[in-house]
Amino acid sequence: MNQIDKETVYNQIIQYFDFSQKLVESIDENITLSNKEFDEIDKIIFSLENKFDNLTLLYIEIFKNGYNDKLFQQIRDTLNDIALGLEHCKNSLITINKNKVNE
C-alpha cells in the first residue's frame, strides 16, 4: 500500500472518529433525552466504537506486516459496516426527533 492509500485510509478513520465525537457532544448538550432515546443512542455508539476499534487494528496490522488483499477486504468490509452503522444512527436520530416533534 503506497503512502497516498495509507493516508486515505487514515483520513477515513479520522472522519468516523470525528462523527462519533460530534454524536457524543450532541448527546451531552441535549440532556432531555428519554431513557429509550438514550439507550438507542448508547447502543449505536457502542457498536460504532467496536467497528472503529476493529478498523484501527486492521490499519495497525498494515503498518506492522504490510498490505495484502485479505486486509484490504477486511478494511473494506469494516468501512461498509461503519457506513451502515452511521446510516442506522442517522435514521434513529431522525426518528427520535420526529417523535419529539409529534409529542
Sequence and secondary structure as in RCSB ss.txt:
>XXXX:A:sequence
MNQIDKETVYNQIIQYFDFSQKLVESIDENITLSNKEFDEIDKIIFSLENKFDNLTLLYIEIFKNGYNDKLFQQI
RDTLNDIALGLEHCKNSLITINKNKVNE
>XXXX:A:secstr
  HHHHHHHHHHHHHHHHHHHHHHHHHHH TT  HHHHHHHHHHHHHHHHHHHHHHHHHHHHHHH   HHHHHHH
HHHHHHHHHHHHHHHHHHHHHHHHHHH 
